[in-house]
Amino acid sequence: MKIGRLNRASFAKTARRAMFLFAFAALGAQAAMVAKVGETAYETLDEAITDVQDGETIVVNAGEYKLNGNLTYTGKAFTIQAAEGAKVSFDMSAAVALHGAKITFAGVTFDYKTNGDYIGLQHTDTLVYNDCTVNGKVFLYAASETFNRCTFNQTAVDYNVWTYGAKAVTFNGCTFNCVGKSVLVYNEGSNSKTELAVSDCTFIASAQAEGKAAIEIDTSLMAGGATITVDAKTTAAGFAEGSNSKSTLWNDKSQTQDTNKNTTVTVAGETVFTPIVAKVGEKGYTTLAAALADVAEGKPLTWVAEGAWPVKTPVYYNGTFYETGTGVAAKGALERAIDAANAEGAAAVAKIYVRPGFADDELVLQAHQQLKTGLAIYGNDAKLARNWEPCVEYPGTSGDSGAHQLTKDVSLAIYNLHNGAGFWGRRTTAYTVDLKLSGCQNAYQVMFYGNADTGGQGQDEHFRHELHV
């Protein structure tokens, strides 16, 4: 036979199908055909899966089957569908790896007979389930898994589904029958984030499990956490209130609103659980602005998310993050923020914040940064890499760039900035200076000199200080 342009794969497929048709004709009723692809019949599901091409459908006759992890699943997306009126089930007593598989299952049943952990279709790419039944506990592993109009049944006190390795999971119009808990969003860390969407689903618990809602969440080991969206049509009946959420529909069992660092839950269009981005003491805040507004003496910022305040810009002032400069005349991030405050010269005290616990780089590069306006520097337990004495006033000499005088009364405070904080200056005016160092461990010194040329200005009546170090 002349092959012509027929490629090797197509030829092999055609030859196999011809062989199967011949065998079927020869054996007649003796051969039990279990599956068809188009008009081609197959004696085993493995043969059908091997032969099926991209976009084709395998129609499977009644029976219980096992999926074979030794077959090649890459390079094609296909459907496995139960024949009309046929009861088709898959024995999922053990996990099976279908590397790179893109499969749509239609009208079939998956029997997870042991309720064992980590049992599912592993290393898969895209799985879609239409009108399927899932009995027992399934672990999800595909990059994307979608369940449409499926029924989940669980008779043990266990979950129907662990989202586990799946990155994107969608349940549309599904029913979950369980004993107190249905879905668990969890992974030990290999899957950094899961996105779960639930629409028009019904969760039914035959009995309550204490502290468990229908959807339980534990992202304590998942760096990216989870984003969970549940629509207004989804209901949960028979469940206990979640241990932290007090909702019967969802519950984050490892985080509260004050400790939530990575999970967002939206129900019926309303965001009901959102990550905090900062903490003052043990209180969590969902915006950095709200947290900074609460920072005060004795109330430092104790934690902030990298996404809200990058480490490379360790100082924040008036809507701008500052990083340490480079070059011969470079200034540290804290000094650059102070320069900005000096330039603005606001009537109110300018508040400057240092990233909590920052100690990875030099915040200051000069010994005597000029202070020209009222400042409150909240160190938030950051550490200086050198002794630092910002300068309040200095007469200098003609042309001295370091010379400066106050033009108003100022209040200057440094809170919780460790390892070298202090003040320095030589008084040249009669403006009042209020100084405060509070909570600054290993503070350096406060040193001021009077100036003989000022006629006695800068004496004690114009200088007040308070030290709590």
N, C-alpha and C positions, 0 to 999 in steps of 0.2 A: 504494500500500500504506500502510495506517495504521501509523505507528511506535509510537504510544502512549507507554508508559513506557520503551521500549527506548532506552538512551542512545546517544550518537553513536559511542563506541568499540565498543560491542557491535554496533551496526548495521554499522559498517565491517568488523568482523571477520566477521560473518555474510555480508556482501556479498562479501568476498574469498573466503571458503570456497565460497560458491555459484558464484562465477566459476571457481575452480579445478576444482570438480567438473564444471561444464559443459564447461570446456576439456578435461578428461580424457576425458569422454564423447565429445566431438566429435572429438578427435584420436586416441583409442584408443591403439594400439600406438606411434603416432608420438611420443607424449609420454613422456619418461623421468621418472617420478616418483622423486625422491630421498629424500623424507621424508614422514612422516605425523604429524599431531597428532590423536589419536583416529581418526576415520574420514575425516578430511580429508587429501588428498594434496597435495604441493607439488613443483613442478619444481625449486626451488632451496632450499638450506638457509637462505639469507638471508630468503626469504619465510616459511619456517617460524618462524624466530627472531622475525621482525617480528610474526607472528600469534599466537605462543604466549602463553598467559596464565599467571598465577601458579599454581604447583602442577601444571602440565601437563607432559607428556613428549613430546619430539620423537624419533621412531624413525627412524633414518637408514639408508638402504640402503648397500650396499658402494660404496666409492670413496674417493678422496682429496679433501679439502676444505680450504678456508682460512676462518678466522673473520674476520668483517668488523667492523672497528672503527668504522665509520660508522653502525652501527645503534644503536638505543636499547635499553639493557639494564636500566635502572633501573625500579623499581616492580614487579618480579616476580622470582620464583625458579623456575627450571624445570630440566628434565633433558634432556640430549642422550644418547641411548642407541643403541648399534648394534643393528640388526635381528638377529634370531636367526640365527646362523651367518654373519653378514656381517662382512667385514673393512673396518672404517671407520678411516680415518687422517686426521690433520690435518697439513698442511705447515706447520712452524714454522721456516721458513728465516729469517724476520724476526719481530721483536717486533710485537705488536698490542695496542692499548689497548682494553679492553672496560669502559668507565667504569661503575663501580657494579655490575658483573655479579654475580649470585648463581646459579651454575650447578653442577649435578651432572653429571659425565661418567660414563658406564657402558659398559664393554666396548669402549672406543675406544683408538686408538694415537696418540701424539704423536711426530712425527718432527722432532727438532731437528737438521737435516741439516748445519748448518755448525759446530756446537759453538761458536758465537760468544758473546761476552759480552753480558750484559744482555738476552738474548732470552727472552721469556716472555709471559704474559698480564698485561699491565700495568693498573694503576688498577682492579683488580677488588676486590670486597668479600668474597665468600665462595665458595670453590671446593672441591668434593668430587670425588674421583676413586675410583670403585669398579671394581675388576678391570680397570684400564687398563694400558697399556704405554707407557713413556717411553723413547725412544731418543735418545741424545745428552745434551747438558748443558742443563738447564732452570734459569732464574732465576725465583724465586717472588716475587710482588708483592702478593697478596691480604692483606687484614687477617687472614683465617683460611684456611688450606689444609689439607685432610685427605685422606690417601691410604690407601685400604683395599684390601688384597690386590693391590697393584700391583707390576709388575716394571719395574725400571730397568736399561737396558743401555747400557754405555759401552765402546767399543773403543779409544778414544784414552787417552793418559795425562792424564786430566782428570777432573773431578768429574762425578757424576751430577746433583747438585743443589747450587745455591747458595740458601740460604734468603733471602738478600738483603733484599728489601723486605717480606717477610711478617712479621707480628708474632706470629702463632701458627701453628705447623706441627706436624702429627701424622702419623706413619707407623704404621699398624697392619697387621701380617702381610705386610709388603712384602719383596721380594727385590731386592738391589742387586748387579748384576754390573759389575765395574769393573777398572781397571788400577791398583790401589794406593791409591785414595782415592775416597770416595763422596759425602759431604755436607760442604759448607763453610758454617759459620755466620759471616757477615761482612756488613758494610755500611760505607760511607764516612762515615756519620753522620746521613743523613737519616732512617734508621730507628734510633731510639735503643735499642730492645730487642727481642729475639726470644725466644720461648718455644718450645722444641722438645721434643716427647714422642715416644718411640720404643718400641713394644711388639711383641714376638713377630716381630722382623724378622731377616733373614739377610743379612749383608754378605759378599760373596765377591770376593776379589781374585785375578785371574789372574797377577799379578806384584806385587812390592813396589815402593813408591815410598819412597825413603829418608826416614825421619823422619816419615812420614805414617801416621796411623791411619785407621780407617773414617770417623769423624766428626772433622773438623778445625774448630778454633774460632779466630777472630781478632776480638776485640771491642775492639781498641785504639782505634777511632774511634767506638764506640757508647757513649754516656754511660751508658745503663742496663744494658749488657752483655747477658748471656744466662742463661736458666735452662734446663738440659737434663736431662731425665729419661729414663733407659733402663731397661727392666725386665729381670728375670732371664732371660727366654726369648730375648732378643736375643743373637745370636752374630756374631762376626767371624772370618773365616778367610782366611789368606794375606796379611795385612797386616804391615807393619813396625811396630816400636814407635814410638810418638809421640816427637817430639824432646824434649818436656818431660815428658809424662805417663808415658812408658815403658809405656803401654797400647796394645794393638792396636785397641781399640774407640774410644777418644776421645783427643783431644790438643788442648790450648790452645797454639798455636804462638807466641803473642806474650806469654804470661804463665806464670810459675811460681807455686808456692804462696806464695812470699815476695813476689811482685809482683802477685798477682791482686787487682784492685780491683772487678771487676764481674761475675764469672761463677760460677755454681753448677752443678756436675755431680753428679747422683745416679745411681748404677748399682745395680740390684738392691736398692733400698731403702737403700743406704748413700751418704751424702754423701762423695764422694771428692775434691771440689775446691770450695773455698768462698772467697769474697772475704776478703781481709784488711781490717781496719778501722783498723789503725794500724801504724806502723813505728818501731822503735828502731834507729837506724843503718840498715842495709839488711835487717834481719830483719823479716819480716812476722808479724802476729798476727791471728787471727780474732776475738778479743774485745778490747775496750778494757781490761778488767780485767787480762788477761794481759800486755798491753803495759805498762801502768802499773806492774805488779809488777816489771818488768824495768828500769824507768827508775832511773838512779843517777847519781852524780857522773861526768861524762865520758861518759855514755850517755843523751843526751836523746831524747825522743820527736821523730821527724823528720817524720812525716806522720800525719794522722788523717782518716778519712772524715767528710763532713758529716753523714751519717746516724747515725754513732756519737757525734759531738760537734759540735753546731751552733755555727757561728761566733758567733751572737748571745749565747752563754753561754760566754765564753772561759776560765772558771776552774772547776776541778773539785775538790771535796773530799768525801771520805767518802760517795760515792753521790749527791751533789747537784751540779748545774751552776749556776753563778752568773753573772748578768749585771749590768752597771753600772746603778745606780739613777738616778732622776731627782728633781728638786726641789732646794730650797735646801740641805738637809742630807744630800743623797744621798752614798752611798759607791760607790767603784768595785767591780768584780766581785772583785778580789783582796782588797780590804779586807773585803768582806762574808764571804768565805770565812774570813779570819783571825778575824773576830768569832765565827763559828761554832766555830772551833777553840778560841778563848779560852773560850767558854762551856762547852765540853765539858771542858776542862782535863784531858785524858787524860794518863796517866802516860807513855805512849810518845810519841815525836816524831810530831806530826801532819804528814802529807804533803799538800801542796797543789800542784796541777798547773795550769799555764797552757797553753792551746792552742798547738801548735807554730807559731812564726812570727807569732803574732798581733800586729798593729800597726794595726788599723783603728779603735780607740777607746781611751779612757783606762781603763786597768786600775785606777788609783788616782786619787782626787779630793782626798785630804787628805795633807798633808806628813808628819804624824807619827802614823801608825796605831799603836795600842797593841799590844804583844806581851807576852802573859802566860803563854804555855806554850811548850814546845819545838816548833819548826817547821822543816820542810824545804820550801822553796818551789822547785819545779822549773819554771824559766821556759821551757825548751824553745825557746830562741832567740826568744822574744817580745820586744817592745820597749815600754818605757815611754814615755809622752808627756810626762813631767815628771820632775824629780828627786824621789826618794822616799827618806825616811829613817824607817822605822818605829821607834817609840820603845820602848826596853827598860824604862826606869824614868824617872819624873819626879815630884819631890816636890810641885810646885805650891803652891797656897795653899788655904786653907779654902774648900770649895765649888767648887774648880776641877775641871771634868769631865775635864780632861786628866791629872790626877794619878793615878798608880798605882804600886804596888810589887809586886815579885816575891814569890811565896810558896814558891818552890822553885828549885833549880838548873835552868837551861834551856840547851838547845843550839839555836842559831838559824843556819840556813844558807840561802843563796840561790844557786841554780845557773842559769847560762845565761839570766839575765834582763838585758837590755841597756838602755843609755841612761838611767842615773840611779839604779841601785840603791845602797843604802847602809844605815847604821844610825846611830841617834842616841840619846842618853839622858843623864840625870844620876843617877848611882848613889845609891841610898838604903838598900840592904840589903847584907848580906854573902853573898848567894847567888851561886854561881858562874855566870858567863855565858860560854858558848863560842860564838864568832861565826865564820862562814865565808862569804866571797864567793868563788865559784869559777866561772870561765868567763863572768863578767859584763863584757861590753865596755862601755867608756865609763861605768864605775861612778862614782858621785858622791863619797861620802866616808863614813868611819866616825868619828864624833865623840862622845866621852864626857867628862863632867865628874865630878869628885869633888864631894861635898857637905860643906861645913864643919860642918854640923849632925849628921853621922853619926859623928863621932868617929873618922874615918879609914877608915870602911867604904868599900868600893868601890875599893880600891887594886888594884895589879897582880895580887896573889895571888888575887883573885876575878874576874879578867877575862882571858880568853884569846881571841885572835883569829888567824885565818889567812886571808890574802888571796891569791887566785890569779885575777887579773883580766886 
